Amino acid sequence: MEQGEINSKWLRYYTQPETWNLKPETLTLMEPDGRTLVVIDPAKCRRFVTVDPAGTSAERARERRGREPSYSVAQVWEQPRSREQAHLLILRHQVRGLFGFDELLAMLHKLNNEWQPERIWIENEKLGQATIDIARQSLPIEPIPTLQRDKLTRAARLTLKLSRGEIFLPKYETAWRPDFERELLAWKGTDEQQTDQIDAAAYAAIVAETQSPAPITILPINCGAWN
């Protein structure tokens, strides 16, 4: 089978207490062999949400050609604040669905109430910009510009972080993680493939570096500045 852009050997996982009333809650990030890499306290992390709201002109054109409709995706991320761990990204939760505008707004408000992120970062095309215009008074929402870049270029930082083993997924989550992994491993780097989950994760990798809570080393990526 042809190797995609993302290798299954790059996937990393974390576990968390089964008893949710444990205080403080901790996240155990694991090495590929199952050994503990580090234990993270979410209270010492920056929590943010990234959103791919679907609805770009390319996605609508794909639907008109009979392809699978584009989904809206929101992902909740933790990034440790310490300099030594700020390169790590932990995916806590994901919501994916075929949302209309009102449904998208309701989903983001619900996510904000439940997770209390510092920021919600949303793609600034079409539906995303409309969401910002309506919700900026009630949500901590900010735009991420696509600058019309292709998906492969936008995902460059994500691919790099995955290859370094810096992104961690919930090991025992079964509602959405398997679909996310299938999309990751099936992707050949083309714009024609369904990549709404990859797009949201790509934005998280960009936010993690350009908006980092602690100085971290950023290797050069040929995708310009995200300011």
C-alpha positions in Angstrom: 0.0 0.0 0.0 1.2 3.5 -0.9 2.5 5.4 2.1 0.5 8.6 2.9 1.8 11.8 4.2 1.4 10.6 7.8 3.0 7.4 9.1 1.2 5.3 11.7 4.5 5.0 13.6 4.2 8.7 14.4 1.0 8.4 16.4 1.3 8.9 20.2 -1.2 8.4 23.0 -2.1 9.5 26.5 -4.2 8.1 29.3 -6.2 9.8 32.0 -7.8 8.7 35.3 -10.9 6.6 34.9 -12.3 8.3 38.0 -13.1 11.9 36.8 -13.3 13.3 40.3 -9.6 12.7 41.0 -8.0 16.0 41.9 -5.9 17.2 40.3 -6.7 15.4 37.0 -3.6 14.3 35.2 -2.7 13.2 31.7 -0.1 10.5 31.2 1.7 10.9 27.9 3.2 7.6 26.7 6.2 6.5 24.7 5.5 4.2 21.7 6.3 1.2 23.8 3.7 2.2 26.5 6.2 3.6 29.0 5.4 6.9 30.6 7.0 9.9 28.9 5.6 12.6 31.2 2.6 13.3 33.4 0.9 16.6 32.6 -1.4 18.6 34.8 -4.0 20.3 32.6 -4.2 23.2 35.1 -0.7 24.1 33.9 -1.6 24.0 30.2 -3.1 26.5 27.8 -6.4 25.2 26.5 -7.6 26.3 23.1 -10.0 25.2 20.4 -9.4 25.1 16.6 -12.3 25.0 14.2 -12.6 24.1 10.5 -16.1 25.3 9.8 -16.3 23.9 6.2 -18.0 25.9 3.5 -15.0 27.1 1.4 -15.5 27.5 -2.3 -13.3 24.4 -3.0 -15.4 22.3 -0.6 -18.7 23.3 -2.2 -17.3 22.6 -5.7 -16.3 19.1 -4.4 -19.8 18.5 -3.2 -21.2 19.5 -6.5 -19.0 16.9 -8.2 -20.7 14.2 -6.0 -17.9 13.9 -3.4 -18.6 13.5 0.3 -19.9 16.7 1.9 -17.4 18.7 4.0 -17.9 18.5 7.8 -17.3 21.2 10.4 -14.8 20.1 13.1 -13.9 21.6 16.4 -11.0 20.3 18.5 -10.0 21.0 22.1 -6.3 21.1 22.7 -3.9 21.4 25.7 -0.5 23.0 25.4 1.8 22.9 28.4 3.0 26.4 29.5 6.5 25.4 30.6 9.4 26.0 28.2 10.4 22.4 28.4 7.0 21.0 27.4 5.5 23.7 25.2 6.3 21.8 22.1 3.7 19.1 23.1 0.1 19.1 22.0 -2.7 17.0 23.5 -6.0 16.5 21.8 -8.7 16.3 24.5 -12.0 16.3 22.5 -13.4 16.6 19.1 -16.9 17.5 17.6 -17.6 16.8 14.0 -20.8 17.2 12.1 -22.8 18.7 9.2 -23.7 21.9 10.9 -25.7 24.8 9.5 -24.8 28.3 10.7 -27.0 28.4 13.8 -26.0 24.8 14.7 -22.3 25.8 14.4 -22.8 28.7 16.7 -24.7 26.5 19.2 -22.0 23.9 19.1 -19.2 26.4 19.8 -21.1 28.0 22.7 -21.7 24.5 24.2 -18.0 23.7 23.7 -16.9 27.0 25.3 -19.2 26.4 28.3 -17.9 22.9 28.9 -14.2 23.4 28.3 -13.6 27.1 29.0 -10.8 27.5 26.4 -8.6 30.6 26.4 -9.2 31.1 22.7 -11.3 29.6 19.9 -9.4 29.8 16.6 -11.5 29.5 13.5 -10.7 29.5 9.8 -11.5 32.9 8.4 -13.2 31.9 5.2 -16.9 32.2 4.5 -18.8 30.5 7.3 -15.8 31.1 9.7 -15.8 34.8 9.2 -19.5 35.0 9.6 -19.2 33.1 12.9 -16.6 35.6 14.1 -18.7 38.6 13.2 -21.7 37.2 15.1 -20.0 35.6 18.1 -17.1 37.9 18.9 -19.1 39.5 21.8 -20.0 36.2 23.4 -17.0 33.9 22.6 -13.2 34.3 22.9 -13.0 33.7 19.1 -10.2 34.7 16.7 -9.5 34.1 13.0 -6.8 32.0 11.5 -6.1 33.1 7.9 -5.7 30.4 5.3 -4.1 32.8 2.9 -5.4 30.6 0.1 -2.7 28.0 0.8 -3.2 24.4 -0.3 -3.9 21.8 2.3 -0.4 20.2 2.1 1.3 23.5 2.9 -1.1 24.4 5.7 -0.5 21.0 7.3 3.4 21.3 7.1 3.7 22.1 10.8 1.3 19.4 11.8 3.2 16.8 9.8 6.4 17.9 11.4 5.1 17.7 14.9 3.5 14.3 14.3 6.8 13.0 12.9 8.6 14.2 16.1 6.1 12.4 18.3 4.8 15.7 19.8 1.1 15.2 19.3 -0.9 13.0 21.7 -4.3 11.4 21.2 -6.6 9.8 23.9 -5.7 6.1 23.9 -9.1 4.8 25.1 -11.4 7.2 23.3 -13.6 5.3 20.8 -16.2 7.8 19.7 -14.1 10.0 17.4 -10.4 9.0 17.6 -10.6 6.0 15.2 -12.2 8.3 12.4 -9.5 10.9 13.0 -6.7 8.4 12.7 -8.2 6.9 9.5 -8.3 10.4 8.0 -4.7 11.0 9.0 -3.3 7.8 7.7 -5.3 7.8 4.4 -4.2 11.3 3.4 -2.0 11.5 0.3 -1.6 15.3 0.5 -4.2 16.2 -2.1 -6.8 18.9 -1.8 -9.5 16.5 -3.2 -9.5 14.2 -0.1 -11.7 14.7 2.9 -9.4 16.5 5.4 -11.6 18.5 7.8 -10.1 16.8 10.9 -6.6 17.3 9.5 -7.3 20.9 8.8 -8.4 21.6 12.4 -5.3 19.8 13.7 -3.1 21.7 11.2 -4.4 25.0 12.7 -3.6 23.7 16.2 0.0 23.1 15.2 0.2 26.6 13.8 -1.4 28.1 17.0 1.0 26.1 19.2 4.0 27.7 17.6 2.9 31.2 16.7 0.9 31.8 19.9 3.0 29.6 22.2 2.8 30.4 26.0 6.5 29.8 26.3 9.4 30.3 23.9 10.0 27.2 21.8 12.3 26.3 18.9 10.5 26.7 15.6 12.1 25.1 12.6 11.6 27.0 9.3 8.6 25.9 7.3 8.0 27.2 3.7 4.5 28.4 4.4 5.1 32.0 5.3 4.2 33.9 8.4 1.0 33.4 10.3 0.5 36.8 12.1 
